[in-house]
Amino acid sequence: MDQATLVKRLLDVIEFDILPLTHEGVRAGNKVFGAAVLRKSDLSLVIAETNNETENPLWHGEVHTLKRLYERVEKPDTKDYVFLSTHEPCSMCLSAITWAGFDNFYYFFSHEDSRDSFAIPHDLRILKEVFRLDPGGYAKTNAFWHSAAIADLIATSDEAAKADLKRQAAEIRAAYDALSERYQSGKAGNIIPLN
């Protein structure tokens, strides 16, 4: 499968599977983070989920997705799956992806986007305060997994597909900007510890 086909599928899953769930999650007071698991063989969707911190502060988009995956699939072979995250995973979610045995993950928004565009600086603060890592300081390819920013994949995609991928990415960004505004305007009464 070529890179543009992979990127198009990842963007479609964000737009059509994760975003609708995140609309509902934000309405309930949750943050804008979501994730999905796809089969490597054909990129079919196994599960999509969103943040559910109002139920449990550990149910970040990625961890909640893993929880739901293990509730649905008995002993999934995660080496057969692609892990997709709307936002670059925090340190807890990086660990959860690793402990679950995934050998990959892709993300749409960076840690800096979470801080600067979404006013959620906790990922970078925790990496700095707990692990003494500067932004981008963790190994994005290591003995456990490789990761890739979807923006980087778009930038290096086939020229014929690049314009459509950029357009779809811009539409997704606009949808998340609106969700972020809704989350930020309602978070004052929120029970999430790090809101």
KOLDO-607618 format. One record per residue: residue in three letters; x, y, z of N, C-alpha, C, O in turn. Coordinates in steps of 0.2 Angstrom, whole numbers, padded with zeros to 4 digits, always signed. Layout:
N
ALAXYZXYZXYZXYZ...
***
This chain:
195
MET+0004-0006+0000+0000+0000+0000+0004+0006+0000+0009+0007+0004ASP+0003+0011-0004+0007+0017-0004+0005+0022+0001+0000+0021+0004GLN+0010+0026+0003+0009+0031+0008+0003+0035+0008-0001+0036+0013ALA+0001+0038+0002-0005+0042+0001-0011+0038+0003-0016+0041+0006THR-0012+0032+0001-0018+0028+0003-0018+0027+0010-0024+0027+0013LEU-0013+0026+0014-0013+0025+0021-0015+0031+0024-0019+0031+0029VAL-0012+0037+0022-0014+0044+0025-0021+0045+0024-0025+0047+0029LYS-0024+0044+0018-0031+0045+0017-0035+0041+0021-0040+0044+0024ARG-0033+0035+0022-0037+0030+0027-0037+0033+0034-0042+0033+0037LEU-0031+0035+0036-0031+0038+0043-0035+0044+0044-0038+0045+0049LEU-0035+0048+0039-0039+0054+0039-0046+0053+0039-0050+0056+0043ASP-0048+0048+0035-0055+0046+0035-0058+0043+0042-0063+0045+0044VAL-0053+0039+0045-0055+0036+0051-0056+0042+0056-0061+0042+0060ILE-0051+0047+0056-0052+0053+0061-0059+0056+0060-0063+0058+0064GLU-0060+0058+0053-0065+0062+0051-0072+0059+0052-0077+0062+0055PHE-0073+0052+0050-0079+0049+0050-0081+0044+0056-0086+0042+0057ASP-0075+0042+0060-0076+0037+0065-0075+0040+0072-0079+0040+0077ILE-0069+0044+0073-0067+0047+0079-0071+0053+0080-0074+0054+0086LEU-0071+0058+0076-0074+0064+0077-0081+0064+0079-0083+0068+0084PRO-0086+0060+0076-0092+0060+0079-0093+0058+0086-0097+0060+0090LEU-0089+0053+0088-0088+0051+0095-0086+0057+0100-0088+0058+0105THR-0081+0060+0097-0078+0066+0101-0083+0071+0102-0083+0075+0107HIS-0087+0073+0097-0092+0078+0098-0097+0076+0104-0098+0080+0108GLU-0099+0070+0105-0103+0067+0110-0098+0068+0117-0101+0070+0122GLY-0092+0066+0116-0088+0066+0122-0087+0073+0125-0087+0074+0131VAL-0086+0078+0120-0085+0085+0122-0091+0088+0125-0091+0091+0130ARG-0097+0086+0123-0104+0088+0125-0104+0085+0132-0108+0089+0136ALA-0101+0080+0134-0102+0077+0141-0096+0080+0146-0096+0078+0151GLY-0092+0084+0143-0087+0087+0147-0080+0085+0146-0075+0086+0150ASN-0079+0080+0141-0072+0077+0140-0068+0081+0135-0070+0085+0132LYS-0061+0080+0136-0057+0083+0131-0058+0080+0124-0062+0076+0123VAL-0054+0083+0119-0055+0082+0112-0051+0076+0109-0050+0075+0103PHE-0048+0072+0114-0043+0067+0111-0047+0060+0110-0051+0058+0113GLY-0045+0057+0104-0048+0051+0102-0043+0046+0099-0037+0048+0098ALA-0045+0040+0098-0040+0035+0095-0044+0030+0091-0050+0029+0092ALA-0040+0026+0087-0044+0020+0084-0038+0015+0083-0032+0016+0083VAL-0041+0009+0081-0037+0003+0080-0039+0000+0073-0045-0001+0072LEU-0034-0001+0068-0036-0003+0062-0032-0010+0061-0027-0010+0063ARG-0035-0014+0056-0031-0020+0054-0025-0018+0049-0027-0014+0045LYS-0019-0020+0050-0014-0019+0045-0016-0021+0038-0014-0018+0033SER-0019-0027+0038-0020-0031+0032-0024-0027+0027-0023-0027+0021ASP-0029-0023+0029-0034-0020+0025-0036-0013+0027-0040-0010+0024LEU-0033-0011+0033-0035-0005+0036-0042-0004+0038-0045+0002+0038SER-0045-0010+0039-0052-0009+0041-0052-0007+0049-0048-0009+0052LEU-0058-0004+0051-0058-0002+0057-0060-0007+0062-0064-0011+0061VAL-0056-0008+0067-0058-0013+0073-0062-0009+0078-0067-0012+0080ILE-0059-0003+0080-0063+0001+0085-0061+0008+0085-0055+0009+0083ALA-0065+0012+0087-0064+0019+0087-0067+0022+0094-0072+0019+0096GLU-0063+0026+0097-0066+0028+0104-0063+0036+0105-0060+0038+0101THR-0066+0038+0110-0064+0045+0112-0062+0046+0120-0064+0041+0123ASN-0060+0051+0122-0058+0053+0129-0065+0052+0133-0070+0054+0131ASN-0064+0049+0139-0069+0048+0143-0067+0049+0151-0068+0045+0155GLU-0063+0055+0151-0060+0057+0158-0066+0058+0163-0064+0058+0169THR-0072+0060+0161-0077+0062+0166-0079+0055+0170-0082+0056+0175GLU-0078+0050+0167-0079+0043+0170-0073+0041+0174-0074+0039+0180ASN-0067+0042+0171-0061+0040+0175-0056+0044+0172-0055+0044+0166PRO-0052+0048+0176-0046+0052+0173-0041+0048+0169-0037+0051+0166LEU-0041+0042+0170-0036+0038+0166-0039+0036+0159-0035+0034+0155TRP-0045+0037+0158-0048+0036+0151-0046+0041+0146-0051+0044+0143HIS-0040+0042+0145-0038+0046+0139-0040+0043+0133-0042+0037+0133GLY-0040+0046+0127-0043+0043+0121-0039+0037+0119-0043+0032+0118GLU-0033+0037+0120-0029+0031+0118-0030+0025+0123-0032+0019+0121VAL-0030+0026+0130-0031+0021+0135-0038+0019+0135-0040+0013+0136HIS-0043+0023+0134-0050+0021+0133-0051+0017+0127-0055+0012+0127THR-0048+0018+0122-0048+0014+0116-0045+0007+0117-0048+0002+0115LEU-0040+0007+0121-0037+0000+0122-0041-0004+0127-0042-0010+0126LYS-0044+0000+0132-0049-0003+0136-0055-0007+0132-0056-0013+0133ARG-0058-0003+0128-0063-0005+0124-0061-0011+0119-0065-0016+0118LEU-0055-0010+0116-0052-0016+0112-0052-0022+0116-0054-0027+0113TYR-0049-0022+0122-0049-0028+0126-0055-0031+0128-0056-0037+0130GLU-0060-0027+0129-0067-0029+0130-0070-0032+0124-0075-0037+0125ARG-0068-0031+0118-0072-0033+0112-0068-0039+0109-0071-0044+0106VAL-0061-0039+0109-0057-0044+0106-0053-0048+0111-0049-0045+0115GLU-0054-0054+0112-0050-0058+0116-0043-0059+0114-0042-0062+0109LYS-0039-0057+0118-0031-0057+0117-0030-0055+0110-0027-0059+0106PRO-0031-0049+0108-0029-0046+0101-0022-0047+0100-0018-0045+0105ASP-0020-0048+0094-0013-0048+0092-0011-0041+0089-0012-0040+0084THR-0009-0037+0094-0008-0030+0092-0003-0029+0087-0003-0024+0083LYS+0001-0034+0085+0006-0033+0080+0003-0033+0073+0006-0031+0068ASP-0004-0035+0073-0008-0035+0067-0012-0029+0066-0015-0028+0061TYR-0011-0024+0070-0015-0018+0070-0011-0012+0069-0005-0012+0071VAL-0014-0007+0067-0012+0000+0067-0015+0004+0072-0021+0004+0073PHE-0011+0008+0076-0014+0012+0081-0014+0019+0079-0009+0022+0077LEU-0020+0022+0079-0021+0029+0077-0023+0034+0083-0028+0032+0086SER-0020+0039+0084-0022+0044+0089-0023+0051+0086-0019+0053+0081THR-0028+0054+0088-0029+0061+0085-0024+0066+0087-0022+0070+0084HIS-0021+0065+0093-0016+0069+0096-0010+0065+0098-0011+0059+0100GLU-0004+0068+0098+0002+0064+0100+0001+0062+0107-0001+0066+0111PRO+0002+0055+0108+0000+0052+0115+0004+0055+0121+0010+0057+0120CYS+0001+0056+0126+0005+0058+0132+0009+0053+0135+0009+0047+0132SER+0013+0054+0140+0017+0049+0143+0013+0042+0145+0016+0037+0144MET+0008+0043+0148+0004+0038+0150+0001+0034+0144+0002+0027+0144CYS-0001+0037+0139-0004+0034+0133+0002+0030+0129+0001+0025+0126LEU+0008+0034+0129+0014+0031+0126+0015+0024+0129+0017+0019+0126SER+0015+0024+0136+0016+0018+0140+0011+0013+0138+0013+0007+0137ALA+0005+0015+0138-0001+0010+0137+0000+0007+0130-0001+0001+0129ILE+0001+0011+0125+0002+0008+0118+0008+0003+0118+0008-0002+0115THR+0013+0005+0122+0019+0000+0122+0017-0006+0126+0019-0012+0124TRP+0014-0006+0132+0013-0012+0136+0008-0016+0132+0008-0022+0133ALA+0003-0013+0128-0002-0017+0124+0002-0021+0118-0001-0025+0116GLY+0008-0019+0117+0012-0023+0112+0011-0020+0105+0013-0024+0100PHE+0009-0014+0104+0009-0011+0097+0016-0010+0095+0020-0008+0099ASP+0017-0011+0088+0023-0009+0086+0023-0003+0081+0028-0001+0078ASN+0018+0001+0082+0017+0007+0078+0012+0012+0081+0007+0009+0085PHE+0012+0018+0080+0006+0022+0080+0007+0029+0076+0013+0031+0075TYR+0002+0031+0074+0001+0037+0070-0003+0043+0074-0008+0041+0077TYR-0001+0049+0073-0005+0054+0076-0006+0060+0072-0002+0061+0067PHE-0011+0064+0073-0013+0070+0069-0010+0076+0072-0006+0080+0068PHE-0012+0078+0078-0009+0084+0081-0003+0082+0086-0003+0077+0089SER+0001+0087+0086+0007+0086+0090+0006+0088+0097+0001+0091+0099HIS+0011+0087+0102+0011+0089+0108+0010+0097+0108+0007+0100+0112GLU+0014+0100+0104+0014+0107+0104+0007+0110+0101+0005+0115+0104ASP+0004+0106+0097-0003+0108+0095-0008+0108+0101-0012+0112+0102SER-0007+0102+0105-0011+0102+0111-0010+0108+0116-0015+0110+0118ARG-0004+0110+0117-0003+0115+0121-0005+0122+0118-0008+0126+0121ASP-0003+0123+0112-0004+0130+0109-0011+0131+0106-0014+0136+0106SER-0014+0126+0102-0020+0127+0099-0026+0124+0103-0031+0127+0102PHE-0025+0120+0108-0030+0117+0112-0030+0119+0119-0034+0117+0123ALA-0025+0123+0121-0024+0126+0128-0024+0120+0133-0027+0120+0138ILE-0021+0114+0131-0020+0108+0135-0012+0107+0135-0010+0103+0131PRO-0009+0110+0140-0002+0109+0140+0001+0103+0144+0007+0103+0145HIS-0003+0099+0147-0001+0094+0152+0004+0089+0149+0008+0087+0153ASP+0003+0087+0143+0008+0082+0140+0015+0085+0140+0019+0081+0143LEU+0016+0091+0138+0023+0093+0138+0025+0095+0145+0031+0094+0147ARG+0021+0097+0149+0023+0099+0156+0025+0092+0160+0030+0092+0164ILE+0021+0087+0159+0023+0080+0162+0029+0078+0160+0033+0075+0164LEU+0030+0078+0153+0036+0075+0150+0042+0079+0153+0047+0076+0155LYS+0041+0086+0154+0047+0090+0157+0048+0089+0164+0054+0088+0166GLU+0043+0089+0168+0043+0089+0175+0045+0082+0178+0049+0081+0182VAL+0042+0077+0175+0043+0070+0178+0049+0067+0174+0053+0064+0178PHE+0049+0068+0168+0055+0064+0164+0061+0068+0162+0065+0066+0159ARG+0060+0075+0163+0065+0080+0161+0066+0080+0154+0072+0081+0151LEU+0061+0079+0150+0062+0079+0142+0059+0085+0139+0054+0087+0141ASP+0063+0088+0135+0060+0094+0131+0055+0091+0126+0055+0085+0124PRO+0051+0096+0123+0047+0094+0118+0050+0090+0112+0056+0092+0110GLY+0047+0084+0110+0050+0080+0105+0056+0076+0108+0059+0073+0104GLY+0057+0076+0114+0063+0072+0117+0062+0065+0118+0067+0061+0119TYR+0056+0062+0117+0056+0055+0117+0058+0052+0111+0058+0055+0106ALA+0060+0045+0111+0062+0042+0105+0056+0040+0101+0052+0035+0102LYS+0055+0043+0095+0049+0042+0091+0049+0035+0087+0044+0033+0084THR+0055+0033+0087+0057+0026+0084+0061+0023+0089+0066+0025+0091ASN+0059+0017+0091+0063+0013+0097+0062+0006+0096+0059+0003+0091ALA+0065+0002+0101+0064-0005+0101+0057-0008+0101+0056-0014+0099PHE+0052-0004+0103+0046-0006+0104+0041-0004+0098+0037-0008+0096TRP+0042+0002+0096+0037+0004+0090+0041+0010+0086+0046+0013+0088HIS+0037+0011+0081+0039+0017+0077+0033+0022+0077+0027+0019+0077SER+0034+0028+0077+0028+0033+0077+0029+0037+0071+0034+0038+0068ALA+0023+0040+0069+0024+0045+0063+0018+0050+0064+0013+0049+0065ALA+0020+0057+0063+0015+0062+0062+0012+0062+0056+0015+0062+0050ILE+0005+0062+0055+0002+0062+0049+0004+0068+0045+0004+0067+0039ALA+0005+0074+0048+0007+0080+0044+0014+0078+0040+0015+0080+0035ASP+0018+0074+0043+0025+0073+0040+0023+0068+0034+0027+0069+0029LEU+0019+0063+0035+0017+0059+0030+0014+0063+0024+0015+0061+0018ILE+0010+0067+0025+0006+0071+0020+0012+0075+0016+0012+0075+0010ALA+0016+0078+0020+0022+0082+0017+0026+0078+0012+0029+0081+0007THR+0027+0072+0013+0031+0067+0009+0027+0063+0005+0030+0058+0002SER+0020+0064+0004+0016+0060+0000+0017+0062-0008+0020+0067-0009ASP+0014+0057-0012+0014+0058-0019+0011+0065-0021+0006+0067-0018GLU+0014+0069-0025+0012+0076-0027+0004+0076-0029+0001+0080-0028ALA+0003+0071-0033-0004+0070-0035-0010+0070-0030-0015+0072-0031ALA-0008+0067-0024-0013+0066-0019-0012+0071-0013-0017+0072-0009LYS-0006+0075-0013-0005+0080-0008-0010+0085-0007-0012+0087-0001ALA-0013+0088-0012-0018+0093-0011-0024+0091-0008-0027+0094-0004ASP-0027+0085-0010-0033+0083-0007-0031+0081+0000-0036+0082+0005LEU-0026+0078+0002-0024+0076+0009-0023+0083+0013-0026+0083+0019LYS-0020+0088+0010-0020+0094+0014-0027+0097+0015-0028+0100+0021ARG-0031+0097+0010-0038+0100+0011-0042+0096+0016-0045+0099+0021GLN-0041+0089+0016-0045+0085+0022-0042+0087+0028-0046+0087+0033ALA-0035+0087+0029-0032+0089+0035-0034+0095+0038-0035+0096+0044ALA-0035+0100+0034-0037+0107+0036-0044+0107+0038-0046+0110+0043GLU-0049+0103+0035-0056+0102+0037-0056+0099+0044-0060+0101+0048ILE-0052+0094+0045-0051+0091+0052-0049+0095+0057-0052+0096+0062ARG-0044+0099+0055-0041+0104+0060-0047+0109+0062-0048+0111+0068ALA-0051+0111+0057-0056+0116+0059-0061+0113+0063-0064+0116+0068ALA-0063+0107+0062-0068+0103+0066-0065+0103+0073-0069+0104+0078TYR-0059+0101+0074-0056+0101+0081-0055+0108+0084-0056+0108+0090ASP-0054+0113+0080-0054+0120+0083-0061+0121+0086-0061+0124+0092ALA-0066+0120+0083-0073+0121+0085-0074+0117+0092-0077+0119+0096LEU-0072+0110+0092-0073+0106+0097-0069+0109+0103-0071+0109+0109SER-0063+0111+0102-0059+0114+0107-0062+0120+0111-0062+0121+0117GLU-0065+0124+0106-0068+0130+0109-0074+0128+0114-0075+0131+0119ARG-0078+0123+0112-0083+0121+0116-0081+0118+0122-0084+0119+0128TYR-0076+0114+0122-0073+0111+0128-0070+0116+0133-0072+0116+0139GLN-0066+0121+0130-0063+0126+0134-0069+0131+0137-0068+0133+0143SER-0074+0132+0134-0079+0136+0137-0083+0133+0142-0086+0136+0146GLY-0083+0126+0142-0087+0122+0148-0083+0119+0153-0085+0116+0157LYS-0076+0120+0153-0072+0116+0157-0072+0119+0164-0069+0115+0169ALA-0074+0125+0166-0074+0128+0172-0077+0123+0178-0074+0123+0183GLY-0083+0120+0176-0086+0116+0181-0084+0109+0180-0088+0104+0183ASN-0079+0107+0176-0077+0100+0175-0074+0097+0181-0070+0100+0185ILE-0075+0090+0181-0072+0087+0187-0065+0083+0185-0062+0080+0189ILE-0063+0084+0179-0056+0081+0177-0051+0085+0181-0050+0091+0181PRO-0046+0081+0184-0041+0084+0188-0036+0088+0184-0035+0094+0186LEU-0034+0087+0178-0030+0091+0174-0034+0093+0168-0033+0091+0162ASN-0038+0098+0169-0042+0100+0163-0039+0106+0160-0042+0109+0155
***
